C-alpha cells in the first residue's frame, strides 16, 4: 500500500483539491521501453534523487472528507511540483476528481432523501 504525501493544495469549485505523491512501485524500464538508449542515465538520475519517479493522486475534499480522486502512475519529473503545470495531466485529474466528488454527493443525497 502506498503512503501518499500531499505536496499541493488549492480550491476549485468549492472543493479542496490535493495533489499527493507516493513512490512508484513499477520499474521505469518497464514503462519507458521506447527509450533504451537513455535508460541507464535516467535510472542513475532516479537512484541519485535528481529525478522523482512517483504515483500522483489528485483528490477532491469537502469538510476534510475525500469525496473523489484520480490516480496516475509512472510520473518522472525533476521536481514533482512540475506536475502541476497548466495543460498537463493535473488539470484533467482535477476534473475527474471533482466529477467523482459530485457523484458521491449526489448518491449521499439520494440515500438520505426519501
N, C-alpha and C positions, 0 to 999 in steps of 0.2 A: 504494500500500500504506500503510495506516495504521500509525502507530507509537503503541502504547498505553503509557500511564503508569499504574503501579499507585498507587492512592490509598488503598487499604484492604486489610488482610489480617485473617483470623480463621481459627479452626479449627472445623470441623464434621465430625462422624462420621469422624474420623481423617484428614481431608483438609485441607490448607491451601487456603483459599478466598481468591482475589484479585479485587478489583474494579479494573479498569483502564479508562481512558477514552482516547479519541482524538478529535480534531476531526471533527465530522460533515461529510461532503462534500456531502450533499443541501442544497438551498436550502430554508430554513424556509418560504418562500412556497408551495412545492410540498407541504409536509406539513401546514400549518395553513390549508387552503383555506376552512374554515368560519368563520374569524375575520378577515375582511378589514378590519374597522373598526379593529382594534388592531394590524394588521400593521406599520405604519410605526413605531409606538412600540416594538414588540417587536424589529424589525430594528435600530433605533438602540441599544437596550439590549444586544443581542448585539454589535454593532460596537464599542460603548464598553466592553465587558467586564463589564457589570452582570449579564448572563445568560451561562451556559455552554451551548453547543449542541454535543452530543457523542454519539459511539457509546459504548456500555457493553459491556464484556466481563467476564463472571464465569467464572473458571476454577478447576478443582479439581486440586490437585497432591499428589504424594507423592514424597519424596526429591528435591524440586526439579524433578520431571518433570511437565509438564502432561498430564493423562490425560483431561480433559473440559472443555468450555467451552460457553458460551451467549452470544449476542450480541443486542443490541437497539440500533437506531439511532433517531435523532430525539428525543433527550432534551434537554429545556430546563429548567434549574434555575438559581436564583441561585447556589447552591453545589452542585457535583457530589456532595458527600458527602450531600446531602439525598436522593439516590437510594437510600441505604441504609435509609431509614425502614421500619419494620415494616409489613407489609401491602401493600407495593408490589411492583414487578417484581423487585426484588433477591431476595426470598425464593424466588420461582418459578425464577429463573435459577440460584440455588444448587442447588435440587432437580434441575434439568436437567443442570447440570454434574456433580454427584455421580452421577447416574444414568448419564451417558455415561462417567464415570471407572470406575464399577463394571463396565460392559460392556467397556471396554477391558482392565481387569484380567482379567476372565473369558476374553476372547479370547486374551490372552497366555498364561494358564494352560492353556488348551486346546491351544495350539500347542506348548507345552513338555512337556506331559504326554502320553506315548504311549498 
